[in-house]
Amino acid sequence: MSETELMVDLTDGRTVSVPLAWYPRLAHATPEERGRWRLIGRGEGVHWPDVDEDISIAGLLAGSRSGESQRSLQRWLDARNAKGAQSPAPPP
């Protein structure tokens, strides 16, 4: 993962790369938070526990962006800020 892209290496040798901005929780996460992830569903997806984000490999391959509403994201950001989490500015 870079500051602007989410990159996932698949077992068949392909690498899928999508804009990090497609997943606002990851875009607002610190590099350390983005670095803490685990595979879920026998490798069918990825989970980031620090930001409560789950992304399926099928969704990545289909080019699906986060389905989270702006209202839900704002509630999450407000709660995160209330806890004092340091969130980097989202990518442009």
N, C-alpha and C positions, 0 to 999 in steps of 0.2 A: 504494500500500500504506500502511496505517496501522499503528499499534501493535497493533491487534486484528483487522484484516481484510486479506485478499489480494483485490485488485481488478484485474481484467483487462479491458481494452477490446478488444472483438472488431472485426474489419473490417466486420461488418454493422451496426455502430452500437450493439450491446448492450454492457453492462458486467456482468460476472459478479463477484459479491462473495461470499466465503466466509470463515468464521472462520479466522484465522491458526492457532488451536489445532489445526485439522485437520491441519496440517503441522508437527510438532514441531521439525524441523530449522530451519525458517524462524522458528518462534516463539522458538527459542533463539539465533537469529542477531542480530548487531548491525544497526542500521539501515543501516550502510555495506555490510555483507555482503548484506543483502536488496536493496540498490540495485544490486548487480552481478549482472545477469542477461542472458541472451541467448535468442533464439528458437531452437528446434531443430526438425528435421524439416519444413522449409519452413513454419514457423509452426504446426505441430501441437502444440507444447508449449513449455515454458519451462524453462530450466536455470539454476540458481544454483551456479556453480563453487565458491564459498567454502565451501558447506555440502553439496555433492554432492547436490543435490535436483533432481529432474525431475518436472514436473507436466504432464500432457497436458490440452489444452483439452477433449477429449472427457470426461475424468475430471471436470473442473470442471463441465461442463454436466450430467453425470450425478449430481453431488453426492457424488462419491467422496472419501473421506478418505485420508490416507496409509495405505499397506498395511504400513508398517514395523512389525516386532514391537517390543515393549517391550525385549526383550533386545538386539536390534540397536541400537535407539536408545540404550540405556544404554552399550553398547560405544562408540558414536560420541561420546557425551557424555564418557565417561571419557578417550578419546583426545584429545578437544578440550581438556579441562581439563588434561591432562598437557602439552599444548603451550602452555598459558598463555593460551588464547583467553578474552577477556572476553565472557561470555554473559549477556545480560540475563535477568532472571527471566521464565519463561513466563507468558503471560496466564492469569488465573484461569479 
